[in-house]
Amino acid sequence: MDIHDKIAQTHDEMTEWRRTLHETPETAFEEVQTSQFVADKLESFGIKVERGLAGTGVVGIVEGKDPGSGAIGLRADMDALDIYEQTNKSYSSKIPGKMHACGHDGHTTMLLGAAKYLAETRDFSGTAYLIFQPAEENEGGARVMVEEGLFGKYPMEQVYGMHNWPGVPVGTIGMRTGPIMASYDIFEIKVTGKGGHGAMPHEGIDPVLITAHIVTNLQTIASRNVDPLESVVVSTTQIHGGDAYNVIPQEVELKGTVRSFIPKVQDMAEANIRRIATSVASAHGAEAEVHYERRYPPTVNEADATAQAEKIANGLVGAENVDTGVAPVMGSEDFAFMLQEKAGSYIWLGAGEESANLHSPHFDFNDEILPIGASYWARLVEETLPAS
């Protein structure tokens, strides 16, 4: 692998940063210590720092030899998850019930490593905007940064993202043009029947039974309403209702998620969830209220930016270790909001075949890949904005 020597020399230092961040995880929009850590490091490198977007967001501004000759953005997420850590590491989370179970501590560190290198060398033209984003998990921090003027204040032509990817060998990179991750929608359905005694169901309208029929019928959306060549996942993940063994409740709530890659499939799924819930409930003499919310759009990579990402990856790890046709996954990523506004590309960096799954209480970011990710960022800036 063609790792920059200066970055390779900071591997131990980056590992220390990453483990410090791992010990103090902070969840969505609460990344106060994390953003302060990032800002302090950037300022120590001599980089201009601006804060405030999405509350805890940080943007580092690194100017090359000719600051007016183009600009790109590099984005890393900073937030953790509400999970009790079970790694038993010396640097495990010190905050009970919160942990870096998705590797955002590593993402932040890799961009900091690239920041230090770029600040020392300045071997590029134009400007690199280093975007440290809060609240990727569930709360759409990228959307908030965009809404609060990210791209108006920092006029970049392209924006790039990266995620560590467990189960894939270290030294490999995956990407694709077009959709790489799915949209993220949620739904809530409240079924209202007529409560009563569990021994006299004929005197009530049972929302538990009706909810069971709704759950079953929701599965026909994927099997009978979507073109088989397209994709959708409709998953009911919660059912809440009732308080006693012998009481038919008045109400039952069910909740779930919808994933797809195409807006028209999102439209179809939402319409059919509403139709199924209300019609099944009505057929049994009950009522159903449906709340449907579109959280994240699909993550869609632009062709030219992905070709540039491929070029950088080939030079870094070798073309034989770059997969440009990875299968898209039904997981979602709020970097999608940035890609709706600017051309860009999102890649997966192999984190090792033995790594625990993302969002597992046993997950720990693989520090071996820190210099790989940092070098990818650095090369991306230097080769996209070459020094004249």
C-alpha positions in Angstrom: 0.0 0.0 0.0 1.2 3.5 -0.9 0.8 5.2 2.5 2.3 8.6 2.9 5.4 8.4 5.0 4.3 11.4 7.2 1.0 9.7 7.8 2.6 6.3 8.6 4.7 8.0 11.2 1.6 9.3 13.0 0.0 5.9 13.3 0.7 5.6 17.0 -0.5 9.1 17.6 -3.7 8.5 15.6 -4.3 5.4 17.6 -4.0 7.4 20.8 -6.5 9.9 19.5 -9.0 7.3 18.4 -8.9 5.5 21.8 -9.3 8.7 23.7 -12.4 9.4 21.6 -13.6 5.9 22.2 -13.6 6.4 26.0 -15.9 9.4 25.9 -18.7 8.6 23.4 -21.4 11.2 22.8 -24.7 10.7 21.0 -26.6 12.9 18.5 -26.1 16.6 18.9 -24.4 16.1 22.3 -20.8 15.8 20.9 -19.5 18.6 23.0 -16.3 17.0 24.2 -15.7 15.4 20.9 -16.1 18.6 18.9 -13.8 20.4 21.3 -11.2 17.6 20.9 -11.5 18.0 17.1 -11.3 21.8 17.2 -8.3 21.7 19.5 -6.4 19.3 17.3 -7.1 21.3 14.1 -6.0 24.5 15.7 -2.8 22.9 17.0 -2.1 21.9 13.3 -2.5 25.6 12.3 -5.8 25.0 10.6 -8.6 27.6 10.7 -11.6 26.2 12.6 -15.3 27.3 12.4 -18.0 25.8 14.6 -21.7 26.0 15.2 -23.4 24.3 12.2 -25.8 21.7 13.6 -24.7 22.8 17.1 -21.7 20.7 17.6 -20.4 20.6 14.0 -16.8 21.6 13.2 -15.3 22.6 9.8 -11.6 22.9 9.3 -10.4 25.0 6.4 -7.1 24.0 4.9 -5.8 26.3 2.1 -3.4 25.1 -0.4 -0.9 27.1 -2.6 -3.6 28.8 -4.6 -6.7 29.0 -2.3 -9.0 30.3 -5.1 -8.6 27.5 -7.5 -11.3 25.0 -6.5 -12.4 23.3 -3.3 -13.6 19.9 -2.1 -15.1 18.7 1.1 -14.2 15.6 3.2 -16.7 14.5 5.8 -16.4 12.4 8.9 -19.2 11.6 11.5 -18.5 12.0 15.2 -21.4 10.6 17.1 -21.8 7.3 19.1 -24.8 5.0 19.9 -26.9 4.2 22.9 -25.4 0.8 23.5 -23.7 -0.8 26.5 -20.2 -1.7 25.5 -19.0 -5.3 26.0 -15.5 -5.2 24.4 -13.6 -5.2 27.8 -10.8 -3.0 26.3 -8.6 -0.8 28.5 -10.1 2.1 26.6 -13.7 1.0 26.7 -16.5 3.6 27.1 -16.5 5.4 30.3 -20.1 6.5 29.7 -22.5 3.8 30.7 -25.0 3.0 28.0 -23.1 4.8 25.2 -20.4 3.5 22.9 -18.7 4.0 19.6 -20.2 0.9 18.0 -20.1 2.1 14.4 -16.5 3.4 14.2 -17.2 7.1 14.1 -14.3 7.6 16.5 -12.1 6.0 13.8 -13.7 8.1 11.0 -13.0 11.3 13.0 -9.4 10.2 13.7 -8.6 9.4 10.0 -9.8 12.8 9.0 -7.7 14.4 11.7 -4.7 12.4 10.5 -5.2 13.7 7.0 -5.7 17.2 8.4 -2.3 17.2 10.1 -0.6 16.0 7.0 -2.3 18.5 4.7 -1.5 21.4 7.1 2.2 20.4 7.2 2.6 19.9 3.4 0.0 22.2 1.7 1.0 20.3 -1.5 -2.2 21.2 -3.4 -4.1 24.1 -4.9 -7.5 25.3 -3.8 -9.2 24.6 -0.4 -10.0 21.5 1.5 -13.0 21.7 3.8 -12.8 19.2 6.6 -16.4 18.5 7.8 -16.8 16.9 11.2 -20.5 16.1 11.4 -22.6 15.4 14.4 -25.7 13.1 14.7 -25.4 10.7 11.8 -27.2 8.0 13.7 -31.0 8.4 13.3 -31.1 12.2 13.7 -29.8 13.5 10.4 -27.0 15.8 11.4 -25.9 16.1 7.7 -29.4 17.4 6.8 -29.1 20.0 9.6 -25.7 21.1 8.4 -26.9 21.5 4.8 -30.1 23.4 6.0 -27.9 25.7 8.1 -25.8 26.7 5.1 -22.9 24.3 4.8 -22.5 24.6 1.1 -23.3 28.3 0.9 -20.7 29.2 3.5 -18.1 26.7 2.2 -18.4 26.6 -1.6 -17.0 23.3 -2.6 -17.5 21.5 -5.9 -17.5 18.0 -4.6 -17.9 16.2 -1.2 -16.6 12.8 -0.2 -17.5 10.4 2.6 -16.1 7.1 3.9 -17.1 4.3 6.3 -15.2 1.4 7.8 -16.6 -1.9 6.7 -16.3 -5.0 8.9 -16.1 -8.5 7.3 -14.0 -7.1 4.4 -10.2 -7.6 4.4 -7.9 -4.8 5.5 -6.4 -3.0 2.5 -9.5 -3.3 0.3 -11.9 -0.5 -0.7 -15.4 -0.9 -2.1 -17.6 1.6 -4.0 -20.1 1.9 -6.8 -21.7 4.5 -9.0 -25.3 5.1 -8.2 -27.2 4.0 -5.1 -24.9 2.4 -2.5 -27.1 2.6 0.6 -30.9 2.7 0.9 -33.3 5.3 2.1 -34.5 5.2 5.7 -38.2 5.7 6.4 -40.1 4.9 9.5 -43.8 4.3 10.2 -46.1 4.1 13.2 -49.6 2.7 13.1 -52.1 3.0 16.0 -55.0 0.6 15.8 -58.0 1.5 17.9 -60.6 -1.1 18.6 -63.0 -1.7 21.5 -61.4 -3.0 24.7 -63.0 -5.7 26.8 -62.7 -8.9 28.7 -60.4 -11.5 27.3 -63.0 -14.2 28.0 -65.7 -12.3 26.0 -64.0 -11.2 22.8 -67.3 -11.0 20.9 -68.2 -8.0 23.0 -65.1 -6.0 21.8 -63.1 -5.3 18.7 -59.7 -6.8 19.2 -56.9 -4.5 18.0 -54.3 -7.2 18.8 -55.8 -9.6 16.1 -56.2 -6.7 13.7 -52.6 -5.7 14.2 -51.5 -9.2 13.5 -53.4 -9.1 10.1 -51.8 -5.7 9.3 -48.3 -7.1 10.0 -48.9 -10.1 7.7 -50.4 -8.0 4.9 -47.5 -5.4 5.0 -45.3 -8.2 3.7 -47.2 -8.2 0.4 -45.7 -4.8 -0.4 -42.4 -6.4 -1.1 -43.8 -9.6 -2.6 -46.7 -8.3 -4.7 -46.5 -4.5 -5.2 -42.8 -3.9 -6.2 -41.2 -4.7 -9.4 -39.0 -7.8 -8.7 -36.1 -6.1 -10.3 -36.4 -3.3 -7.8 -35.9 -3.5 -4.0 -37.8 -2.7 -0.8 -37.7 -3.9 2.7 -40.7 -3.4 5.0 -40.0 -4.5 8.6 -42.3 -4.3 11.6 -39.9 -3.9 14.5 -42.2 -3.0 17.4 -45.6 -3.9 18.7 -47.0 -2.4 21.9 -50.4 -3.0 23.5 -52.1 -4.5 26.5 -51.4 -4.7 30.2 -53.0 -7.8 31.5 -53.6 -11.5 30.6 -57.4 -11.2 30.6 -57.9 -7.8 29.0 -58.4 -7.0 25.3 -56.8 -3.6 25.0 -58.4 -0.6 23.4 -55.3 0.3 21.3 -52.2 -1.3 19.9 -49.3 0.4 18.2 -46.9 -1.1 15.7 -43.8 0.6 14.4 -41.2 -0.3 11.7 -38.9 0.8 8.9 -38.9 0.9 5.1 -35.8 0.8 3.0 -35.5 1.3 -0.7 -33.2 2.9 -3.4 -35.7 4.7 -5.6 -38.1 7.5 -4.7 -41.0 6.0 -6.6 -40.6 2.8 -4.5 -40.7 5.0 -1.4 -43.9 6.6 -2.7 -45.5 3.2 -3.4 -44.5 1.8 0.0 -45.9 4.7 1.9 -49.2 4.6 0.0 -49.6 0.9 0.5 -48.8 1.0 4.2 -51.6 3.6 4.6 -54.0 1.6 2.4 -53.3 -1.8 4.2 -53.5 -0.4 7.7 -56.7 1.6 7.2 -58.5 -1.0 5.1 -57.7 -4.0 7.3 -58.7 -2.1 10.4 -61.9 -0.9 8.8 -62.8 -4.4 7.7 -62.8 -5.5 11.3 -64.7 -2.5 12.6 -61.7 -0.6 14.0 -59.7 2.5 13.0 -56.0 2.9 12.1 -53.9 6.1 12.2 -50.7 6.0 10.2 -47.7 8.3 10.7 -45.0 7.9 8.0 -41.7 9.8 8.1 -38.9 9.9 5.5 -35.7 10.1 7.6 -32.9 9.7 5.0 -32.8 9.5 1.2 -30.8 6.9 -0.6 -27.0 7.5 -0.7 -26.3 7.9 -4.4 -22.7 8.3 -5.8 -22.1 10.6 -8.7 -20.2 9.0 -11.6 -17.3 11.4 -12.1 -16.6 11.7 -8.4 -16.7 7.9 -8.0 -14.3 7.6 -10.9 -12.0 10.0 -9.0 -12.4 7.9 -5.8 -11.5 4.8 -7.8 -8.4 6.4 -9.2 -7.3 7.4 -5.7 -8.1 4.0 -4.3 -6.2 2.2 -7.0 -3.1 4.2 -6.3 -3.4 3.6 -2.6 -4.2 -0.1 -2.3 -3.8 -1.4 -5.8 -6.6 -1.9 -8.4 -6.8 -5.6 -7.5 -8.0 -4.6 -4.0 -10.6 -2.1 -5.2 -14.2 -3.4 -5.9 -16.1 -0.8 -8.0 -19.2 -2.9 -8.2 -20.1 -3.7 -4.6 -23.7 -4.7 -4.0 -25.7 -1.9 -2.4 -27.0 -2.5 1.1 -30.2 -1.7 2.8 -28.5 0.2 5.6 -28.7 4.0 5.4 -26.4 7.0 5.8 -27.3 10.6 6.2 -24.3 11.6 4.0 -27.1 11.2 1.4 -28.3 14.7 2.2 -24.9 16.1 1.2 -24.9 14.1 -2.0 -28.3 15.5 -2.9 -26.7 18.9 -3.0 -23.2 18.3 -4.3 -21.5 15.7 -6.6 -19.6 13.3 -4.5 -18.9 9.7 -3.6 -19.0 7.5 -0.5 -16.7 4.5 -0.1 -16.3 1.5 2.2 -12.9 0.9 3.7 -12.2 -2.8 4.6 -11.9 -3.1 8.4 -10.9 -6.8 8.7 -12.7 -10.1 8.3 -12.7 -10.8 12.1 -14.2 -7.5 13.1 -17.5 -7.6 14.9 -20.6 -6.2 13.1 -21.4 -2.6 13.1 -23.7 -1.6 16.0 -22.7 -4.7 18.0 -21.7 -4.2 21.7 -18.5 -6.1 20.8 -17.5 -3.8 18.0 -14.2 -1.9 18.1 -12.7 0.1 15.3 -9.6 -1.6 13.8 -6.7 0.8 14.4 -4.7 -0.9 11.6 -6.7 1.0 9.0 -6.2 4.5 10.4 -3.2 5.4 8.1 -5.0 3.9 5.1 -8.1 6.1 5.5 -6.0 9.2 6.3 -3.9 8.6 3.2 -7.0 8.2 1.1 -8.2 11.6 2.3 -4.8 13.2 1.7 -4.4 11.8 -1.8 -7.9 12.7 -2.7 -7.1 16.4 -1.9 -3.7 16.4 -3.6 -4.8 14.7 -6.8 -8.2 16.4 -7.1 -6.6 19.8 -6.5 -3.1 19.3 -7.8 -0.5 22.0 -7.0 0.3 24.1 -10.1 
